[in-house]
Amino acid sequence: MRRRRVGLLVGAVVLALTAGACTSDPEPDPPPPSAAPDGAGPTGGPGPAPDGAPSVPNPFGAHWDWSRYDQFKPYLAKISGSATYQEITWCAIERTRGDRDWSGLDRIAQRSRDLNITLHIKIRTGMCWATGGSPQFTRGQLNKTESAMPLDMAVYQGFVTDVVKRYAPYGVRQFAIENEVNAPQYWAGSTADYKRLVASAAEAIRAADPQARVVDSGISSVAYGMGVADRLLQAGDEAGAIAAYQVYFQRRVGTRGQKIPQVDDATVLRGALANDQNSRNLRFLAATEELIAERVVDVRQLHFYEHFSAVPVLLDYLRARSPEGVPTQAWEVGQFWRDGDGDAASRSDEMVKTVSQLVAGGIDQVLWLPLGYNPNNRAGSEVRYGLLDPDGTERLAGTMMAELADAARDATVEPVAEKGLTGVAFRRGEESTLVVWSSSASTVSVPAAPGVTNDRLGTDSAARSGAVTIGPSPVILRGPGTPTTLLSPIR
C-alpha cells in the first residue's frame, strides 16, 4: 500500500566512499545483478510510485557508517523497507582517468538490497585530475576535499551515466548532486556553476534511466533556518522572523562565533543574514529552489538538526517555497546539541517528536543521522545523537525509532492536531496507530474506549487498555477506526 502524503505535499555525519572503502572486508565483491523489470528493484522491492513520486514502505530510516555494518546489521532489520543514502566522490572512485574502483559501492548496494533498504546515491566530484585546482579544505582521515566544476562536462556526464546504469539493477533510482553546496568546504564554485552542474547531471541521469529521479544537494540545516527567517523578514513580519530565528537556533547561538548570533531585534537579524556565510547560505538556497521550480530537480532534499519545536516554522517555509507535487525527503535528520546535557529519555522523546512532525507534515522519507554515535569524531563529544551505541547496542532512542517504523510500514500517514494533542497517525486497513503528546503544558485525559490500547514508546510492558493521561512524552494509542474515532472520547 502506498502511503498518502498529507499536509505538506511538497512532497546522515556523511561517509564519503573512497576507492579503499571496506577493503578489510574478506567477502568477495558482488557482481552487478541482472536488470530488473521497470519500476522495481532486483528483488521486486520498492520503485517509483505510479505517479513518479518517490515512495518507500517505511518512512523512518537512517544513515550509518558501513565499516560498522556487522555491529549495525541486527538493528537494520528492524527498519527494513526504509531508505538510506551513500555519498560517493568521482575523484575517489576514479583516481586515475579510466581506472575506476566500484568495489566498495557494489558491496554497499548489494547489502542495502539484502536488507530491503532502498539505496540513494549522492554524487560529488571532489577535486583532482577531473576538475583541476588545489583543495583549500581537507577533512578527516580520508582527506576528503571540496568539489569543483569538471574540466570536461562530457566526461563528467559519462561518469554519471555509468553510475546510474550500474546501480539501477540494485533498485537505485534517486541521485543527488553534491552535498550542502552552501558550505565552502563542500563546494568551490559559484551558484551559477552549481546550477550548470545539476542541469548537466540531470540530463545524463534521465537519459541513462527515465525512471531515475534527480535530487538537490541538500542545503544545510543552518541555511534552512536562515531562509525561514529571511522569508518572514522580506514579507514585513519582523516579529515573526525574530521569533522563528530564536526557536530555530536555540541550540546554535554562539556555536559558530558571530555567524549565528543572539538576535533580539530586526536590525541584528538583518546583520546576521548579511554576513558572508549566511549571505552565501541564502544565495545557494535560492539557486536550489530555482532548480526545483524549473523542474531540473525532481526531489527536494532536507537537512534538519535543530530542536523539535522548530519543525512547524520549517514546514511553513517549505509549503511556501516548494512547487505543488514536488516531494521533500529529509536525508539528514538529527539532534545537534553541543555539550548537550539531556538524559536518554528526554533526548529520545525529542527524536520522536522531530521525526513524527516531519512525517506528519508530508516529508516523504526521514533518515536519522547518525545511526550509531562515532566516538572518534573530530568534535570529541556526541554533538549529534545516535540511535545506537558505537558497538551497535540499541539505545532507548533506537527502540523508539524501530517502533515508529513498525507502526508506519505500509501505512497511510495523517497529522494529528486536535483535542490538545500533536503527533502523527498511521492507518492500515481499519486500524489506526497514533503517536501523540500534549500540545501545551497541560495534560490531556483520554478515556477508556472499546479495543483501544495505550503504551509508552520504548517500554517492555504490554500495551494497556483503559484511560491514559498524556503529557509531554509521546504515547502510542492503537485501536479500530480512524484517528478521529480514537480521539473522540476526549472532552
C-alpha positions, 0 to 999 in steps of 0.5 A: 500500500502506498502511503498518502502524503498529507499536509505538506505535499511538497512532497546522515555525519556523511561517509564519503566512499573512497576507492579503499572503502571496506577493503578489510572486508574478506567477502568477495565483491558482488557482481552487478545483478541482472536488470530488473523489470521497470519500476522495481528493484532486483528483488521486486522491492520498492520503485517509483510510485505510479505517479513518479513520486518517490515512495518507500514502505517505511518512512523512518530510516537512517544513515550509518557508517558501513565499516560498522555494518556487522555491529549495525546489521541486527538493528537494520532489520528492524527498519527494513523497507526504509531508505538510506543514502551513500555519498560517493566522490568521482575523484575517489572512485576514479583516481586515475582517468579510466581506472575506476574502483566500484568495489566498495559501492557494489558491496554497499548496494548489494547489502542495502538490497539484502536488507530491503533498504532502498539505496540513494546515491549522492554524487560529488566530484571532489577535486583532482585530475577531473576538475583541476585546482588545489583543495583549500579544505581537507577533512578527516582521515580520508582527506576528503576535499571540496568539489569543483566544476569538471574540466570536461562536462562530457566526461563528467556526464559519462561518469554519471551515466555509468553510475546510474546504469550500474546501480539501477539493477540494485533498485537505485533510482534517486541521485543527488548532486553534491552535498550542502553546496552552501558550505565552502568546504563542500563546494568551490564554485559559484551558484551559477556553476552549481546550477550548470552542474545539476542541469548537466547531471540531470540530463545524463541521469534521465537519459541513462534511466527515465525512471531515475529521479534527480535530487538537490544537494541538500542545503544545510540545516543552518541555511534552512533556518536562515531562509525561514527567517529571511522569508518572514523578514522580506514579507514585513513580519519582523516579529515573526522572523525574530521569533522563528530565528530564536526557536530555530537556533536555540541550540546554535547561538554562539556555536559558530562565533558571530555567524549565528548570533543572539538576535533580539531585534530586526536590525541584528537579524538583518546583520546576521543574514548579511554576513558572508556565510549566511549571505552565501547560505541564502544565495545557494538556497535560492539557486536550489529552489530555482532548480526545483521550480524549473523542474531540473530537480525532481526531489527536494532534499532536507537537512534538519538538526535543530530542536523539535519545536522548530519543525512547524516554522520549517514546514511553513517555509517549505509549503511556501517555497516548494512547487505543488507535487514536488516531494521533500525527503529529509536525508539528514535528520538529527539532534545537534546539541553541543555539550548537550546535557539531556538524559536518554529519555528526554533526548529520545522523546525529542527524536520522536517528536522531530521525526513524527512532525516531519512525517506528519507534515508530508516529508516523504522519507526521514533518515536519522543521522547518525545511526550509531554515535562515532566516538572518534569524531573530530568534535570529541563529544556526541554533538549529534545523537545516535540511535545506537551505541558505537558497538551497535547496542540499541539505545532507548532512542533506537527502540523508539525509532524501530517502533515508529517504523513498525507502526508506519510500514505500509501505512497511510500517514495523517497529522494529528492536531486536535483535542490538545494533542500533536503527533502523527497517525498511521492507518492500515486497513481499519486500524489506526496507530497514533503517536501523540503528546500534549500540545501545551503544558497541560495534560490531556485525559483520554478515556477508556474506549472499546479495543483501544490500547495505550503504551509508552514508546520504548517500554517492555510492558504490554500495551494497556487498555483503559484511560491514559493521561498524556503529557509531554512524552509521546504515547502510542494509542492503537485501536479500530477506526480512524484517528478521529474515532480514537480521539473522540472520547476526549472532552 
